[in-house]
Amino acid sequence: MSGNGNAAATAEENSPKMRVIRVGTRKSQLARIQTDSVVATLKALYPGLQFEIIAMSTTGDKILDTALSKIGEKSLFTKELEHALEKNEVDLVVHSLKDLPTVLPPGFTIGAICKRENPHDAVVFHPKFVGKTLETLPEKSVVGTSSLRRAAQLQRKFRHLEFRSIRGNLNTRLRKLDEQQEFSAIILATAGLQRMGWHNRVGQILHPEECMYAVGQEGGCSVPVAVHTAMKDGQLYLTGGVWSLDGSDSIQETMQATIHVPAQHEDGPEDDPQLVGITACNIPRGPQLAAQNLGISLANLLLSKGAKNILDVARQLNDAH
């Protein structure tokens, strides 16, 4: 017995230990589902590694009685994870791209971007309004959303509705909708509902003419900006817009660029600092740069049309209230 035990111990000591990669994430159920998906992909790519998921609460998770745009804190859902990364408590972190600040902390980079899920917003209705749409909800119905981007666009489109802040994770917001009488509907991300397995709660998918979706790295919770993209016949069409808080003032423009992807090619060089962390299979460097330049050009066009003034006023009004 002891001989076998010693032999087993010796064999275990002599066997190479698998390297453990510590993955940081938020504690919410949706964040864990997203992180589990990323880790599953990494395990398939790197079977020789082990992965440990370390979940933590962020500022945005802890402060639930205040609208996101009122907290006055940058990196609401990323700061604690960034600190853990800085202190080498985790090796990498998984975020929703829309939660990332536009400028990352020094020394940080986006290591990879997964294929985007459905980017559109969805309407979930109170049980008594199932079968309705935003257009057919009664006058003065209250619709909950935590996003100024959504509220500004939808107030412009649906003048008969009132839009009010609602906070909490998806479970909490759905419970508030179902069990209280305050909200007739709430707006949530379609992708989040699908990942949670709640397809049956989707009452309406909002089209771009009703509500354009979030940019990857948004300008912050107090910035009502949105985009819509479409590919047709080798042309990439990018529409961008900015809105005042009440939706009364807006600027929207569309630009296009030719995106030619040859049948056979190699991916773009990995040492391009402008494309760091982006692995786009079957898309070479040229089209990636064309898409990037299109985004920059559209941003400059919006600024030339007065977008900065609208956003400055939006920030001032948001801070005042």
TORKOL-4160 file (C-alpha; in steps of 0.2 Angstrom, whole numbers, padded with zeros to 4 digits, m for minus):
321
<pt num="1" X="0000" Y="0000" Z="0000"/>
<pt num="2" X="0013" Y="0012" Z="0005"/>
<pt num="3" X="0024" Y="0007" Z="m0009"/>
<pt num="4" X="0010" Y="0010" Z="m0022"/>
<pt num="5" X="0006" Y="0026" Z="m0013"/>
<pt num="6" X="0024" Y="0033" Z="m0014"/>
<pt num="7" X="0025" Y="0028" Z="m0032"/>
<pt num="8" X="0009" Y="0037" Z="m0036"/>
<pt num="9" X="0015" Y="0052" Z="m0027"/>
<pt num="10" X="0032" Y="0052" Z="m0036"/>
<pt num="11" X="0023" Y="0050" Z="m0053"/>
<pt num="12" X="0012" Y="0064" Z="m0049"/>
<pt num="13" X="0026" Y="0075" Z="m0044"/>
<pt num="14" X="0036" Y="0071" Z="m0059"/>
<pt num="15" X="0021" Y="0074" Z="m0071"/>
<pt num="16" X="0021" Y="0092" Z="m0079"/>
<pt num="17" X="0008" Y="0103" Z="m0071"/>
<pt num="18" X="m0005" Y="0111" Z="m0083"/>
<pt num="19" X="m0003" Y="0130" Z="m0084"/>
<pt num="20" X="m0018" Y="0138" Z="m0076"/>
<pt num="21" X="m0025" Y="0154" Z="m0084"/>
<pt num="22" X="m0035" Y="0165" Z="m0072"/>
<pt num="23" X="m0050" Y="0173" Z="m0081"/>
<pt num="24" X="m0058" Y="0188" Z="m0073"/>
<pt num="25" X="m0077" Y="0192" Z="m0075"/>
<pt num="26" X="m0092" Y="0200" Z="m0067"/>
<pt num="27" X="m0103" Y="0190" Z="m0056"/>
<pt num="28" X="m0119" Y="0192" Z="m0065"/>
<pt num="29" X="m0127" Y="0177" Z="m0073"/>
<pt num="30" X="m0126" Y="0185" Z="m0090"/>
<pt num="31" X="m0107" Y="0189" Z="m0088"/>
<pt num="32" X="m0104" Y="0171" Z="m0082"/>
<pt num="33" X="m0113" Y="0164" Z="m0097"/>
<pt num="34" X="m0103" Y="0175" Z="m0109"/>
<pt num="35" X="m0086" Y="0171" Z="m0100"/>
<pt num="36" X="m0090" Y="0152" Z="m0100"/>
<pt num="37" X="m0093" Y="0153" Z="m0119"/>
<pt num="38" X="m0076" Y="0162" Z="m0121"/>
<pt num="39" X="m0067" Y="0149" Z="m0110"/>
<pt num="40" X="m0075" Y="0135" Z="m0119"/>
<pt num="41" X="m0068" Y="0142" Z="m0135"/>
<pt num="42" X="m0051" Y="0144" Z="m0127"/>
<pt num="43" X="m0051" Y="0126" Z="m0121"/>
<pt num="44" X="m0054" Y="0120" Z="m0138"/>
<pt num="45" X="m0040" Y="0130" Z="m0145"/>
<pt num="46" X="m0028" Y="0126" Z="m0131"/>
<pt num="47" X="m0031" Y="0109" Z="m0123"/>
<pt num="48" X="m0015" Y="0110" Z="m0114"/>
<pt num="49" X="m0021" Y="0124" Z="m0103"/>
<pt num="50" X="m0032" Y="0125" Z="m0088"/>
<pt num="51" X="m0044" Y="0139" Z="m0085"/>
<pt num="52" X="m0050" Y="0146" Z="m0068"/>
<pt num="53" X="m0064" Y="0159" Z="m0068"/>
<pt num="54" X="m0063" Y="0172" Z="m0055"/>
<pt num="55" X="m0079" Y="0182" Z="m0053"/>
<pt num="56" X="m0081" Y="0199" Z="m0044"/>
<pt num="57" X="m0093" Y="0213" Z="m0042"/>
<pt num="58" X="m0090" Y="0230" Z="m0050"/>
<pt num="59" X="m0096" Y="0248" Z="m0046"/>
<pt num="60" X="m0110" Y="0247" Z="m0059"/>
<pt num="61" X="m0116" Y="0230" Z="m0050"/>
<pt num="62" X="m0116" Y="0238" Z="m0033"/>
<pt num="63" X="m0125" Y="0254" Z="m0036"/>
<pt num="64" X="m0142" Y="0250" Z="m0041"/>
<pt num="65" X="m0153" Y="0264" Z="m0035"/>
<pt num="66" X="m0145" Y="0277" Z="m0047"/>
<pt num="67" X="m0146" Y="0279" Z="m0066"/>
<pt num="68" X="m0129" Y="0274" Z="m0074"/>
<pt num="69" X="m0127" Y="0291" Z="m0082"/>
<pt num="70" X="m0129" Y="0299" Z="m0065"/>
<pt num="71" X="m0116" Y="0289" Z="m0055"/>
<pt num="72" X="m0102" Y="0300" Z="m0063"/>
<pt num="73" X="m0089" Y="0286" Z="m0064"/>
<pt num="74" X="m0080" Y="0280" Z="m0079"/>
<pt num="75" X="m0077" Y="0261" Z="m0082"/>
<pt num="76" X="m0092" Y="0257" Z="m0071"/>
<pt num="77" X="m0092" Y="0238" Z="m0076"/>
<pt num="78" X="m0073" Y="0237" Z="m0079"/>
<pt num="79" X="m0063" Y="0246" Z="m0066"/>
<pt num="80" X="m0062" Y="0232" Z="m0052"/>
<pt num="81" X="m0057" Y="0219" Z="m0066"/>
<pt num="82" X="m0044" Y="0231" Z="m0072"/>
<pt num="83" X="m0037" Y="0233" Z="m0055"/>
<pt num="84" X="m0036" Y="0214" Z="m0053"/>
<pt num="85" X="m0027" Y="0213" Z="m0070"/>
<pt num="86" X="m0014" Y="0226" Z="m0064"/>
<pt num="87" X="m0011" Y="0217" Z="m0048"/>
<pt num="88" X="m0008" Y="0201" Z="m0057"/>
<pt num="89" X="m0023" Y="0193" Z="m0048"/>
<pt num="90" X="m0030" Y="0187" Z="m0065"/>
<pt num="91" X="m0022" Y="0184" Z="m0082"/>
<pt num="92" X="m0036" Y="0191" Z="m0093"/>
<pt num="93" X="m0053" Y="0198" Z="m0092"/>
<pt num="94" X="m0069" Y="0195" Z="m0102"/>
<pt num="95" X="m0080" Y="0210" Z="m0105"/>
<pt num="96" X="m0095" Y="0216" Z="m0116"/>
<pt num="97" X="m0086" Y="0227" Z="m0128"/>
<pt num="98" X="m0099" Y="0241" Z="m0125"/>
<pt num="99" X="m0094" Y="0242" Z="m0107"/>
<pt num="100" X="m0076" Y="0246" Z="m0111"/>
<pt num="101" X="m0071" Y="0264" Z="m0110"/>
<pt num="102" X="m0065" Y="0272" Z="m0127"/>
<pt num="103" X="m0047" Y="0273" Z="m0120"/>
<pt num="104" X="m0040" Y="0258" Z="m0111"/>
<pt num="105" X="m0028" Y="0260" Z="m0096"/>
<pt num="106" X="m0009" Y="0261" Z="m0101"/>
<pt num="107" X="m0002" Y="0244" Z="m0105"/>
<pt num="108" X="m0019" Y="0236" Z="m0108"/>
<pt num="109" X="m0025" Y="0229" Z="m0125"/>
<pt num="110" X="m0040" Y="0220" Z="m0132"/>
<pt num="111" X="m0033" Y="0203" Z="m0135"/>
<pt num="112" X="m0048" Y="0196" Z="m0146"/>
<pt num="113" X="m0065" Y="0201" Z="m0151"/>
<pt num="114" X="m0078" Y="0187" Z="m0153"/>
<pt num="115" X="m0090" Y="0187" Z="m0167"/>
<pt num="116" X="m0104" Y="0199" Z="m0162"/>
<pt num="117" X="m0121" Y="0192" Z="m0158"/>
<pt num="118" X="m0138" Y="0201" Z="m0163"/>
<pt num="119" X="m0134" Y="0219" Z="m0160"/>
<pt num="120" X="m0152" Y="0225" Z="m0160"/>
<pt num="121" X="m0162" Y="0230" Z="m0145"/>
<pt num="122" X="m0178" Y="0221" Z="m0139"/>
<pt num="123" X="m0194" Y="0226" Z="m0130"/>
<pt num="124" X="m0200" Y="0215" Z="m0116"/>
<pt num="125" X="m0218" Y="0219" Z="m0112"/>
<pt num="126" X="m0228" Y="0218" Z="m0095"/>
<pt num="127" X="m0239" Y="0202" Z="m0096"/>
<pt num="128" X="m0254" Y="0213" Z="m0098"/>
<pt num="129" X="m0247" Y="0221" Z="m0113"/>
<pt num="130" X="m0241" Y="0205" Z="m0122"/>
<pt num="131" X="m0245" Y="0207" Z="m0141"/>
<pt num="132" X="m0243" Y="0226" Z="m0141"/>
<pt num="133" X="m0229" Y="0236" Z="m0149"/>
<pt num="134" X="m0221" Y="0252" Z="m0143"/>
<pt num="135" X="m0232" Y="0261" Z="m0156"/>
<pt num="136" X="m0248" Y="0253" Z="m0149"/>
<pt num="137" X="m0245" Y="0255" Z="m0130"/>
<pt num="138" X="m0257" Y="0267" Z="m0121"/>
<pt num="139" X="m0253" Y="0285" Z="m0120"/>
<pt num="140" X="m0241" Y="0289" Z="m0106"/>
<pt num="141" X="m0235" Y="0271" Z="m0104"/>
<pt num="142" X="m0219" Y="0270" Z="m0094"/>
<pt num="143" X="m0204" Y="0261" Z="m0103"/>
<pt num="144" X="m0189" Y="0256" Z="m0093"/>
<pt num="145" X="m0171" Y="0257" Z="m0100"/>
<pt num="146" X="m0154" Y="0260" Z="m0092"/>
<pt num="147" X="m0147" Y="0267" Z="m0108"/>
<pt num="148" X="m0147" Y="0286" Z="m0114"/>
<pt num="149" X="m0144" Y="0280" Z="m0131"/>
<pt num="150" X="m0160" Y="0270" Z="m0132"/>
<pt num="151" X="m0171" Y="0283" Z="m0122"/>
<pt num="152" X="m0165" Y="0298" Z="m0133"/>
<pt num="153" X="m0169" Y="0289" Z="m0149"/>
<pt num="154" X="m0185" Y="0281" Z="m0144"/>
<pt num="155" X="m0192" Y="0297" Z="m0136"/>
<pt num="156" X="m0190" Y="0305" Z="m0153"/>
<pt num="157" X="m0199" Y="0291" Z="m0162"/>
<pt num="158" X="m0213" Y="0287" Z="m0149"/>
<pt num="159" X="m0218" Y="0304" Z="m0142"/>
<pt num="160" X="m0233" Y="0296" Z="m0132"/>
<pt num="161" X="m0222" Y="0286" Z="m0121"/>
<pt num="162" X="m0212" Y="0290" Z="m0105"/>
<pt num="163" X="m0195" Y="0283" Z="m0103"/>
<pt num="164" X="m0188" Y="0280" Z="m0086"/>
<pt num="165" X="m0172" Y="0273" Z="m0079"/>
<pt num="166" X="m0172" Y="0255" Z="m0073"/>
<pt num="167" X="m0157" Y="0246" Z="m0065"/>
<pt num="168" X="m0151" Y="0229" Z="m0060"/>
<pt num="169" X="m0146" Y="0213" Z="m0069"/>
<pt num="170" X="m0158" Y="0205" Z="m0082"/>
<pt num="171" X="m0166" Y="0194" Z="m0069"/>
<pt num="172" X="m0169" Y="0209" Z="m0058"/>
<pt num="173" X="m0176" Y="0220" Z="m0072"/>
<pt num="174" X="m0188" Y="0207" Z="m0078"/>
<pt num="175" X="m0194" Y="0204" Z="m0060"/>
<pt num="176" X="m0197" Y="0223" Z="m0058"/>
<pt num="177" X="m0207" Y="0223" Z="m0074"/>
<pt num="178" X="m0218" Y="0207" Z="m0070"/>
<pt num="179" X="m0221" Y="0210" Z="m0052"/>
<pt num="180" X="m0223" Y="0229" Z="m0051"/>
<pt num="181" X="m0235" Y="0240" Z="m0060"/>
<pt num="182" X="m0223" Y="0254" Z="m0064"/>
<pt num="183" X="m0217" Y="0249" Z="m0081"/>
<pt num="184" X="m0227" Y="0244" Z="m0096"/>
<pt num="185" X="m0211" Y="0237" Z="m0105"/>
<pt num="186" X="m0193" Y="0238" Z="m0104"/>
<pt num="187" X="m0179" Y="0238" Z="m0117"/>
<pt num="188" X="m0165" Y="0225" Z="m0116"/>
<pt num="189" X="m0151" Y="0219" Z="m0128"/>
<pt num="190" X="m0158" Y="0205" Z="m0139"/>
<pt num="191" X="m0141" Y="0196" Z="m0137"/>
<pt num="192" X="m0143" Y="0195" Z="m0118"/>
<pt num="193" X="m0160" Y="0188" Z="m0118"/>
<pt num="194" X="m0155" Y="0175" Z="m0131"/>
<pt num="195" X="m0139" Y="0170" Z="m0121"/>
<pt num="196" X="m0150" Y="0168" Z="m0105"/>
<pt num="197" X="m0162" Y="0157" Z="m0115"/>
<pt num="198" X="m0177" Y="0170" Z="m0114"/>
<pt num="199" X="m0181" Y="0170" Z="m0132"/>
<pt num="200" X="m0200" Y="0169" Z="m0127"/>
<pt num="201" X="m0199" Y="0186" Z="m0118"/>
<pt num="202" X="m0194" Y="0196" Z="m0134"/>
<pt num="203" X="m0210" Y="0205" Z="m0139"/>
<pt num="204" X="m0203" Y="0216" Z="m0152"/>
<pt num="205" X="m0186" Y="0218" Z="m0160"/>
<pt num="206" X="m0181" Y="0237" Z="m0164"/>
<pt num="207" X="m0176" Y="0240" Z="m0181"/>
<pt num="208" X="m0162" Y="0253" Z="m0185"/>
<pt num="209" X="m0175" Y="0266" Z="m0190"/>
<pt num="210" X="m0182" Y="0265" Z="m0173"/>
<pt num="211" X="m0167" Y="0263" Z="m0163"/>
<pt num="212" X="m0149" Y="0261" Z="m0169"/>
<pt num="213" X="m0138" Y="0250" Z="m0159"/>
<pt num="214" X="m0122" Y="0253" Z="m0148"/>
<pt num="215" X="m0105" Y="0256" Z="m0154"/>
<pt num="216" X="m0092" Y="0243" Z="m0149"/>
<pt num="217" X="m0083" Y="0255" Z="m0137"/>
<pt num="218" X="m0096" Y="0268" Z="m0132"/>
<pt num="219" X="m0091" Y="0286" Z="m0127"/>
<pt num="220" X="m0099" Y="0282" Z="m0109"/>
<pt num="221" X="m0116" Y="0281" Z="m0101"/>
<pt num="222" X="m0120" Y="0299" Z="m0103"/>
<pt num="223" X="m0117" Y="0299" Z="m0122"/>
<pt num="224" X="m0132" Y="0296" Z="m0133"/>
<pt num="225" X="m0122" Y="0289" Z="m0149"/>
<pt num="226" X="m0127" Y="0274" Z="m0160"/>
<pt num="227" X="m0123" Y="0266" Z="m0177"/>
<pt num="228" X="m0130" Y="0254" Z="m0190"/>
<pt num="229" X="m0119" Y="0245" Z="m0203"/>
<pt num="230" X="m0124" Y="0235" Z="m0218"/>
<pt num="231" X="m0114" Y="0226" Z="m0232"/>
<pt num="232" X="m0121" Y="0226" Z="m0250"/>
<pt num="233" X="m0112" Y="0223" Z="m0266"/>
<pt num="234" X="m0095" Y="0225" Z="m0259"/>
<pt num="235" X="m0100" Y="0242" Z="m0251"/>
<pt num="236" X="m0099" Y="0244" Z="m0232"/>
<pt num="237" X="m0113" Y="0257" Z="m0227"/>
<pt num="238" X="m0110" Y="0265" Z="m0210"/>
<pt num="239" X="m0124" Y="0276" Z="m0202"/>
<pt num="240" X="m0120" Y="0285" Z="m0186"/>
<pt num="241" X="m0130" Y="0297" Z="m0175"/>
<pt num="242" X="m0130" Y="0308" Z="m0160"/>
<pt num="243" X="m0145" Y="0314" Z="m0150"/>
<pt num="244" X="m0150" Y="0326" Z="m0137"/>
<pt num="245" X="m0157" Y="0318" Z="m0121"/>
<pt num="246" X="m0175" Y="0321" Z="m0125"/>
<pt num="247" X="m0172" Y="0316" Z="m0143"/>
<pt num="248" X="m0178" Y="0333" Z="m0150"/>
<pt num="249" X="m0161" Y="0337" Z="m0158"/>
<pt num="250" X="m0151" Y="0325" Z="m0168"/>
<pt num="251" X="m0138" Y="0323" Z="m0182"/>
<pt num="252" X="m0137" Y="0307" Z="m0193"/>
<pt num="253" X="m0126" Y="0304" Z="m0207"/>
<pt num="254" X="m0122" Y="0289" Z="m0218"/>
<pt num="255" X="m0105" Y="0285" Z="m0227"/>
<pt num="256" X="m0099" Y="0271" Z="m0237"/>
<pt num="257" X="m0083" Y="0262" Z="m0242"/>
<pt num="258" X="m0078" Y="0249" Z="m0254"/>
<pt num="259" X="m0073" Y="0233" Z="m0245"/>
<pt num="260" X="m0065" Y="0221" Z="m0257"/>
<pt num="261" X="m0060" Y="0204" Z="m0250"/>
<pt num="262" X="m0051" Y="0193" Z="m0262"/>
<pt num="263" X="m0055" Y="0174" Z="m0262"/>
<pt num="264" X="m0037" Y="0169" Z="m0257"/>
<pt num="265" X="m0026" Y="0180" Z="m0246"/>
<pt num="266" X="m0017" Y="0180" Z="m0229"/>
<pt num="267" X="m0023" Y="0189" Z="m0214"/>
<pt num="268" X="m0016" Y="0206" Z="m0210"/>
<pt num="269" X="0001" Y="0208" Z="m0201"/>
<pt num="270" X="m0001" Y="0206" Z="m0182"/>
<pt num="271" X="0011" Y="0220" Z="m0178"/>
<pt num="272" X="0000" Y="0234" Z="m0184"/>
<pt num="273" X="m0003" Y="0245" Z="m0169"/>
<pt num="274" X="m0020" Y="0251" Z="m0176"/>
<pt num="275" X="m0026" Y="0233" Z="m0178"/>
<pt num="276" X="m0019" Y="0225" Z="m0162"/>
<pt num="277" X="m0029" Y="0211" Z="m0155"/>
<pt num="278" X="m0041" Y="0210" Z="m0169"/>
<pt num="279" X="m0040" Y="0193" Z="m0178"/>
<pt num="280" X="m0052" Y="0194" Z="m0193"/>
<pt num="281" X="m0052" Y="0177" Z="m0202"/>
<pt num="282" X="m0053" Y="0179" Z="m0221"/>
<pt num="283" X="m0052" Y="0198" Z="m0220"/>
<pt num="284" X="m0035" Y="0205" Z="m0225"/>
<pt num="285" X="m0027" Y="0221" Z="m0219"/>
<pt num="286" X="m0034" Y="0232" Z="m0233"/>
<pt num="287" X="m0052" Y="0230" Z="m0229"/>
<pt num="288" X="m0049" Y="0231" Z="m0211"/>
<pt num="289" X="m0041" Y="0248" Z="m0213"/>
<pt num="290" X="m0054" Y="0254" Z="m0225"/>
<pt num="291" X="m0067" Y="0250" Z="m0212"/>
<pt num="292" X="m0057" Y="0259" Z="m0199"/>
<pt num="293" X="m0055" Y="0274" Z="m0209"/>
<pt num="294" X="m0074" Y="0274" Z="m0213"/>
<pt num="295" X="m0078" Y="0275" Z="m0195"/>
<pt num="296" X="m0065" Y="0289" Z="m0192"/>
<pt num="297" X="m0072" Y="0299" Z="m0207"/>
<pt num="298" X="m0090" Y="0297" Z="m0201"/>
<pt num="299" X="m0085" Y="0303" Z="m0184"/>
<pt num="300" X="m0077" Y="0318" Z="m0191"/>
<pt num="301" X="m0092" Y="0322" Z="m0202"/>
<pt num="302" X="m0103" Y="0321" Z="m0187"/>
<pt num="303" X="m0092" Y="0333" Z="m0178"/>
<pt num="304" X="m0092" Y="0345" Z="m0192"/>
<pt num="305" X="m0111" Y="0345" Z="m0192"/>
<pt num="306" X="m0111" Y="0350" Z="m0174"/>
<pt num="307" X="m0111" Y="0333" Z="m0165"/>
<pt num="308" X="m0100" Y="0340" Z="m0151"/>
<pt num="309" X="m0112" Y="0354" Z="m0146"/>
<pt num="310" X="m0126" Y="0341" Z="m0145"/>
<pt num="311" X="m0116" Y="0330" Z="m0134"/>
<pt num="312" X="m0109" Y="0344" Z="m0123"/>
<pt num="313" X="m0127" Y="0350" Z="m0119"/>
<pt num="314" X="m0132" Y="0332" Z="m0116"/>
<pt num="315" X="m0118" Y="0330" Z="m0103"/>
<pt num="316" X="m0122" Y="0346" Z="m0095"/>
<pt num="317" X="m0141" Y="0342" Z="m0093"/>
<pt num="318" X="m0137" Y="0325" Z="m0087"/>
<pt num="319" X="m0125" Y="0331" Z="m0074"/>
<pt num="320" X="m0138" Y="0345" Z="m0068"/>
<pt num="321" X="m0151" Y="0332" Z="m0065"/>
